[in-house]
C-alpha cells in the first residue's frame, strides 16, 4: 500500500507519495480543488493529512474513493519531526509525514460527519452574530455614559428604540453615527431571532436532541453543540470518557513524589464547555429543587459557586451521554445519589 501525504494549502497543496518500503514514488504540487481528481487516479492508499480547515472535506473525498485516511492532529506533527531544527516548508512536511506513516500506525482525529460539521457551523454563525451585536451595544452604551444618558431597563430587542427615545429628548438629539449603530443592531436582532428559530427547528427534528432538551437548562444550542461534538456515541465507553473529551475533568502535574491536581484540562471544544456551563447556571436558577441543583448547592458550600457550576456542567455532560446511549428521557427520580466532590 502506498502512503500519500498531503500538505494542504488554500490554493495549492504539496503531495509526497511513498511505497511501503519508504521509497519516494512521486512528489508534485496540485491545486487543492483538484485533489479529489488526483486521488481518484491512485490505487487504494493511506492518505495522511494534517488538521486544517480543508482537511475534513478532503478526507471525505478520499474515503469515498476507497483510501485509508489519517487526519493527524496539528499538535502531534512537531513530535513526528515536522519543523525540526527550525526547518519547515511545504515540500519537507509531506516527506516527513509519509516517511513516518511507513514505519508506524499514525493516530487520527475523529472525522466528523457532514451533519455534525453543518450543525457546528450553524451554531458558530449564530454566535458570531451575537458577538457582533454585543460589541455594537457596548459602543452605544459607552457613548451614553459619556453623555450622562440612561435608558429604562429592557431587553436587547427594544434597546435601539429606548436609546432613540431618550436621546431625542435631549437638546443635542441622536447623532447620525449612533443612529447607524442602532440600525445595525436592529438588523442583527432580526438575524439572531431567525438563527434561533432555525436552531430550535433543527433540534426539535432530531430525536437525540429532543431527549437531551428534557434536561432543565439544556436548550437547542447546548443540545446541538453536544451532539455535533460527540457525533458518534459509540466512540465513548462511558460518561467519564465524554467528560474528559470535553475538557471538564481536573488535570494533573505530578513529578516523582510530588502530586498535584490542577483545574479542568480545557482540552476539548471550548464552545461546548461554555454551553454546558450556561446550561448549569440556568438549571440552578430555574429549577433550584432539582436533584442536580441540590447536589451543586452542596458542592458550593464547600468549594464556592464557580467550582460548583463547573462540577455541575461536568455532571450534565455525563447525564446527557447516558440519555443518548440509553435512548431515554430525563427523569430526576432516577438519578443516583452522588457525594459532592
N, C-alpha and C positions, 0 to 999 in steps of 0.2 A: 504494500500500500504506500502511495506517495504521501508526502507531507507538504501541504501548501500553506505557507504563512503569508498573511496579507497585512501590510501596514496601511490602514485606511486613512484617506485624506478627503477633504471636502470635494476636490475635483479629480485628483489623480491618486492612485493607490499603487504602492510598490509590492511586487509579488516575488517570492522565492520558493521554488519547488525543489524538494529533495527526495531522493529514493530512500527506501527503508534503511539501506546501509550507510546513508549520510552523504552520498554524492549529490552535488547540486545539478539538477537537470535543466532548470530554466530560471532565469531572472528577467523580469520585464516590468514595465510600467503600464498600467491600464486605467482608463477612466473609471471612476467609482460607479457611475451609472451603467457601465458595460461589464461589470464584474460577473453578473449572472450569466451573460453570454459566454464569458471566458470559462467559467466553471462548468458550463454545460458541455464544453468540448473535452473536459478532463474526465478520466475514469474515476470511479468512486475513490475518494482520498480523504485524508484527515485535513480539515481546514482549520487553521489557527488564527484567531482574531484577538485583538486587544479591545477591552471595553471602551466604547465611544458612542457618540450619538448615532452613527451609522451602523454599528456592529450588529444589532438585533435584526434589522431589516435584511442585511446581507446574510446573516445566519439562517434566516427563514428560507431565503432563496437557495442557499447551499444544501440545506436539509431536504428540501423538495426535490433536489437533483440527486439525492442519494449519498451525499457526502456526510462524513462523521465530523461534526462541528465542535470545536472547543473555543469558548469565549473566555479568555484568561483575564482575571482581574487586573486592572491597571496598577494596583498596589503590589501585585506579586511580580510583575515583569522585571523590576530592578534587581530582585534577588536571582533572577534567571540569567542575568548578565547584560540586559538591555541598559545602555547608558553607562556601562562600567568604564572606569578610568576617564570619565568626562567626555567620552566619545559616543555621540548618539546622532544618527541620521536615518533618513528614510530607507536607504539601501542596507544598512547594517542591521537594523532592527528585525526585519523578517528573516534575515540569515540566522540570527541567534535563535529566534523562536522556532524556526523549522528544525534547526540542529538539536535543540533541546527536546523537541517533540519526538525525534527519532530514538532518543535514549530513555525517556520517562513518560509516564502517563500524566499529561498536563491536566490539572484540575480546571473545571469550567464553572462559571457562574450559571445560575438558572436562566434559561432563555424564556422570558415571559411570553404568554400567549398574546395574540393580536388584541383580544378583548381587554386583557389586563393593561396593555400599553395604551389603549384608547381611553380607558377609564382614568388612568393616571394623568393623561394629557388633559382630559376634561376638568379634573379637579385642579390641576396646575393652572389652567386658563382662568378658572373662576378665582383662584387665589391671587392671580396677577391683577385681575380687575379690582378685587377688594383692597389689595396693597396700594394700587394707584389711587383709589378713592381716599384711602386713609391719608396719603401724602397731601392730596389736594385739600382735604378738610383741615388738616393741621396747618396748611399755609393760610387758609382763610381765618382760622382761629388766631393764628399769630398776628395777622393784620388787625383783627378785632381787639386783641389785647393792646396793641399799640395805639388804638383809637379809643380805648377805655369803653368798649361796647360789650354788652352782654345780651344774650338772647334767651328766650324761655326754653325750658328743657323739652326734649323730644327726641325722636329717632332720626337716623340719618336720612330717611326718606323725605322728611319735612325740613331738613336743615337748610337747603337753599332758600326756601320760602321764608323761613324765620329770619335768616340773615338779611334778605332784601327788605322785609318789613321793618326791621329795626334800623337798618342803615338809612332808609328813605325818610325816617322820622327825624334825622339829624340835618343840620344846616349843609353839611358837605354832600350828603347823599351817598349813593353807591358808586364808587369808581368803576370805570369800564373794565379795568384789569381784574377786579374782583368778580364782576359780573361774568367775565369769561370763565373763571374758575368754577363759578356756581353752575353755569350751563354744562360744563363737562361733568361735574358731579351728578347733575340730573340725568345725563346720558348714561353714566356709569351705574346709577341706581337702577335704571331700566334694564341694562345689560346684566347686572348682577341678579336681578329678580328673574330674568329669563334663564340664566345659568342655574339658579337654584331650582327652578321648575324642571329643567332638563335633568339635573342630577336626581331630583326626587322621583322622576318618572323612571329613570334607569334603575334606581334601587328598588322601586316598587315592582318592577317587572322581573327582577332576579330573585329566585326562591331563597338563596342563601342570605342575601342582603335583607330580605323581608324577615327572616328569622332573627338575624342579628339585631335588627331595629326593635325587636321586642324587649331588648335590654333598655331600661331607663337611661337617658342621656346619649344613647347611640343613635345618631341621625344618618341621613343619606351620605354625607361626606365621609363620616367615620367608617360606615359600612363599606362604601365603595373603595376607600383607601385601603382598608384592611384586606378585603378580598383581592384587590389588584396586587398588593404586596406579596401575599402568600401564593396566590394564583392556583396552586395545586396543593390541596390539604394533605395529600399522601406524602409530600416531601418531608413532613414533620412527624416524628414518632410520638410526641407528647406535647403538652402545653408548655413545659419548661423550654423545649427547643424553640417554640414560637417566641416566647418572651426573650430568649437570648438572641434570636434572629432580629428582633425589633430593637435590640439595644436597651432593654428595660431591666437587665439584671446587673447586680453590683460587679464591678471589676476587681482586679487583684494585682498588687505589686509586691510580690514576695521574693525574697532572696536569702538563701541559707536559712538561718534561724529566725530571720525577720519576716513576720507575717503581717500583711497589711491589706485591708479591704478598702476599696475606693467607691466613688459614686457610680451610677449606672454607666455602662460602657458607651452608650450612644452609638453603637456600631451599625445599627440598621437605618432604614429610611427615616429621616427626621420628620417629614410631614405626617407619617403615620403615628409617631410618638406624640407629636403636637395634637393630632386629632383625638387620640386616646386620652391625653391629659385634659383636653377641653371636655370630653365626654365624662370624665371623672368628676370635674367641677360641677357640671350640670346635674349629674346623678346625685351628688351630695346636697345640692341646693333644692332640686325639685322633689327628691324622694329621700328625705332625711331619715325615715324609718325603715328603709330598705335594708336587708341584711348586709349588703355590701357597704352602704353608707355607715351603718353602725360599726362595722369592722374597721373602716377607715377612721372613724371617730376615736376608737380605742388606740389606734396607731398614733393619731395626732396628740393624744395625751402624753405619750412618751417621747415622740420623735419630732413633733412640730407639723404644721399643716402642709408644708411643701413636700416633705418626705412622705407624709400620709397620702397626698394626692398622687405622687409618683407610684407608690405601692398599690394604690387603687387602680391606676392605669395599667400596671403590670397584671393585676388580677383580672381586670376586664379583658385583657388580651387572652388570658387563659380560658375565661368563660366563653368568649367568642369562638375560640378554637374548638371547645367542646360542643357548642351548639352546631357548628359547621360539620364537625366529624360525625356527630350522632344524628344529625337531621332533626334536632329538637328545637323547642322554643324556650324562652327564659321563664323559669318558674322559681321565684325566691325561696319557696319552701323546700326545694330540692338541693339548695346549696349546702355543702358540707361545712360544718364549723371548722374554723382555722384560727390558730393562735396568731396574734399580731406579731410582726417581725420586730 
